[in-house]
Amino acid sequence: MDKDRIAGAAKELKGSVKETVGKLVGDAKLQTDGAADKVEGKIQNAIGGLKDAVKK
């Protein structure tokens, strides 16, 4: 598994937590930051998947 996939999954998880906390406390900026982190994580995870596919 490529390191980008691991980092991407971690960023997605962090984004989910930030987004949830933002919703709970009513902090729109935290919620938006969390959503952005989730998207970045998904992209990074996809890049890692492509790298894995190329290695095979």
mmCIF file of the C-alpha atoms, coordinates in Angstrom:
data_MODEL
# 
_entry.id   MODEL 
# 
loop_
_atom_site.group_PDB 
_atom_site.id 
_atom_site.type_symbol 
_atom_site.label_atom_id 
_atom_site.label_alt_id 
_atom_site.label_comp_id 
_atom_site.label_asym_id 
_atom_site.label_entity_id 
_atom_site.label_seq_id 
_atom_site.pdbx_PDB_ins_code 
_atom_site.Cartn_x 
_atom_site.Cartn_y 
_atom_site.Cartn_z 
_atom_site.occupancy 
_atom_site.B_iso_or_equiv 
_atom_site.pdbx_formal_charge 
_atom_site.auth_seq_id 
_atom_site.auth_comp_id 
_atom_site.auth_asym_id 
_atom_site.auth_atom_id 
_atom_site.pdbx_PDB_model_num 
ATOM 1  C CA . MET A 1 1  ? 0.000   0.000  0.000   1.00 0.00 ? 1  MET A CA 1 
ATOM 2  C CA . ASP A 1 2  ? 1.357   3.376  -1.004  1.00 0.00 ? 2  ASP A CA 1 
ATOM 3  C CA . LYS A 1 3  ? 2.067   5.990  1.675   1.00 0.00 ? 3  LYS A CA 1 
ATOM 4  C CA . ASP A 1 4  ? -0.304  8.400  -0.120  1.00 0.00 ? 4  ASP A CA 1 
ATOM 5  C CA . ARG A 1 5  ? -3.187  6.008  0.494   1.00 0.00 ? 5  ARG A CA 1 
ATOM 6  C CA . ILE A 1 6  ? -2.427  5.891  4.208   1.00 0.00 ? 6  ILE A CA 1 
ATOM 7  C CA . ALA A 1 7  ? -2.004  9.654  4.501   1.00 0.00 ? 7  ALA A CA 1 
ATOM 8  C CA . GLY A 1 8  ? -5.146  10.224 2.438   1.00 0.00 ? 8  GLY A CA 1 
ATOM 9  C CA . ALA A 1 9  ? -7.219  7.943  4.634   1.00 0.00 ? 9  ALA A CA 1 
ATOM 10 C CA . ALA A 1 10 ? -5.911  9.710  7.735   1.00 0.00 ? 10 ALA A CA 1 
ATOM 11 C CA . LYS A 1 11 ? -6.760  13.115 6.254   1.00 0.00 ? 11 LYS A CA 1 
ATOM 12 C CA . GLU A 1 12 ? -10.263 11.902 5.369   1.00 0.00 ? 12 GLU A CA 1 
ATOM 13 C CA . LEU A 1 13 ? -10.782 10.729 8.945   1.00 0.00 ? 13 LEU A CA 1 
ATOM 14 C CA . LYS A 1 14 ? -9.478  14.007 10.359  1.00 0.00 ? 14 LYS A CA 1 
ATOM 15 C CA . GLY A 1 15 ? -11.798 15.896 8.021   1.00 0.00 ? 15 GLY A CA 1 
ATOM 16 C CA . SER A 1 16 ? -14.790 13.846 9.115   1.00 0.00 ? 16 SER A CA 1 
ATOM 17 C CA . VAL A 1 17 ? -14.050 14.562 12.757  1.00 0.00 ? 17 VAL A CA 1 
ATOM 18 C CA . LYS A 1 18 ? -13.598 18.295 12.127  1.00 0.00 ? 18 LYS A CA 1 
ATOM 19 C CA . GLU A 1 19 ? -16.802 18.438 10.096  1.00 0.00 ? 19 GLU A CA 1 
ATOM 20 C CA . THR A 1 20 ? -18.799 16.616 12.793  1.00 0.00 ? 20 THR A CA 1 
ATOM 21 C CA . VAL A 1 21 ? -17.422 18.787 15.590  1.00 0.00 ? 21 VAL A CA 1 
ATOM 22 C CA . GLY A 1 22 ? -18.166 21.873 13.515  1.00 0.00 ? 22 GLY A CA 1 
ATOM 23 C CA . LYS A 1 23 ? -21.778 20.769 13.113  1.00 0.00 ? 23 LYS A CA 1 
ATOM 24 C CA . LEU A 1 24 ? -22.125 20.009 16.818  1.00 0.00 ? 24 LEU A CA 1 
ATOM 25 C CA . VAL A 1 25 ? -20.767 23.343 18.033  1.00 0.00 ? 25 VAL A CA 1 
ATOM 26 C CA . GLY A 1 26 ? -22.236 25.394 15.200  1.00 0.00 ? 26 GLY A CA 1 
ATOM 27 C CA . ASP A 1 27 ? -18.859 26.475 13.813  1.00 0.00 ? 27 ASP A CA 1 
ATOM 28 C CA . ALA A 1 28 ? -19.310 26.895 10.056  1.00 0.00 ? 28 ALA A CA 1 
ATOM 29 C CA . LYS A 1 29 ? -15.588 27.479 9.423   1.00 0.00 ? 29 LYS A CA 1 
ATOM 30 C CA . LEU A 1 30 ? -14.588 24.263 11.206  1.00 0.00 ? 30 LEU A CA 1 
ATOM 31 C CA . GLN A 1 31 ? -17.280 22.395 9.310   1.00 0.00 ? 31 GLN A CA 1 
ATOM 32 C CA . THR A 1 32 ? -16.047 23.780 5.981   1.00 0.00 ? 32 THR A CA 1 
ATOM 33 C CA . ASP A 1 33 ? -12.404 23.027 6.841   1.00 0.00 ? 33 ASP A CA 1 
ATOM 34 C CA . GLY A 1 34 ? -13.401 19.462 7.669   1.00 0.00 ? 34 GLY A CA 1 
ATOM 35 C CA . ALA A 1 35 ? -15.200 19.021 4.371   1.00 0.00 ? 35 ALA A CA 1 
ATOM 36 C CA . ALA A 1 36 ? -12.158 20.382 2.517   1.00 0.00 ? 36 ALA A CA 1 
ATOM 37 C CA . ASP A 1 37 ? -9.848  17.987 4.380   1.00 0.00 ? 37 ASP A CA 1 
ATOM 38 C CA . LYS A 1 38 ? -12.116 15.083 3.417   1.00 0.00 ? 38 LYS A CA 1 
ATOM 39 C CA . VAL A 1 39 ? -11.912 16.022 -0.261  1.00 0.00 ? 39 VAL A CA 1 
ATOM 40 C CA . GLU A 1 40 ? -8.118  16.409 -0.086  1.00 0.00 ? 40 GLU A CA 1 
ATOM 41 C CA . GLY A 1 41 ? -7.882  13.019 1.604   1.00 0.00 ? 41 GLY A CA 1 
ATOM 42 C CA . LYS A 1 42 ? -9.996  11.346 -1.057  1.00 0.00 ? 42 LYS A CA 1 
ATOM 43 C CA . ILE A 1 43 ? -7.829  12.813 -3.805  1.00 0.00 ? 43 ILE A CA 1 
ATOM 44 C CA . GLN A 1 44 ? -4.609  11.778 -2.073  1.00 0.00 ? 44 GLN A CA 1 
ATOM 45 C CA . ASN A 1 45 ? -6.005  8.291  -1.505  1.00 0.00 ? 45 ASN A CA 1 
ATOM 46 C CA . ALA A 1 46 ? -6.913  8.021  -5.198  1.00 0.00 ? 46 ALA A CA 1 
ATOM 47 C CA . ILE A 1 47 ? -3.409  9.100  -6.205  1.00 0.00 ? 47 ILE A CA 1 
ATOM 48 C CA . GLY A 1 48 ? -2.000  6.410  -3.946  1.00 0.00 ? 48 GLY A CA 1 
ATOM 49 C CA . GLY A 1 49 ? -4.291  3.862  -5.579  1.00 0.00 ? 49 GLY A CA 1 
ATOM 50 C CA . LEU A 1 50 ? -2.999  4.848  -9.003  1.00 0.00 ? 50 LEU A CA 1 
ATOM 51 C CA . LYS A 1 51 ? 0.574   4.503  -7.800  1.00 0.00 ? 51 LYS A CA 1 
ATOM 52 C CA . ASP A 1 52 ? -0.220  1.029  -6.467  1.00 0.00 ? 52 ASP A CA 1 
ATOM 53 C CA . ALA A 1 53 ? -1.767  0.050  -9.794  1.00 0.00 ? 53 ALA A CA 1 
ATOM 54 C CA . VAL A 1 54 ? 1.309   1.268  -11.696 1.00 0.00 ? 54 VAL A CA 1 
ATOM 55 C CA . LYS A 1 55 ? 3.643   -0.749 -9.460  1.00 0.00 ? 55 LYS A CA 1 
ATOM 56 C CA . LYS A 1 56 ? 1.884   -4.010 -10.335 1.00 0.00 ? 56 LYS A CA 1 
# 
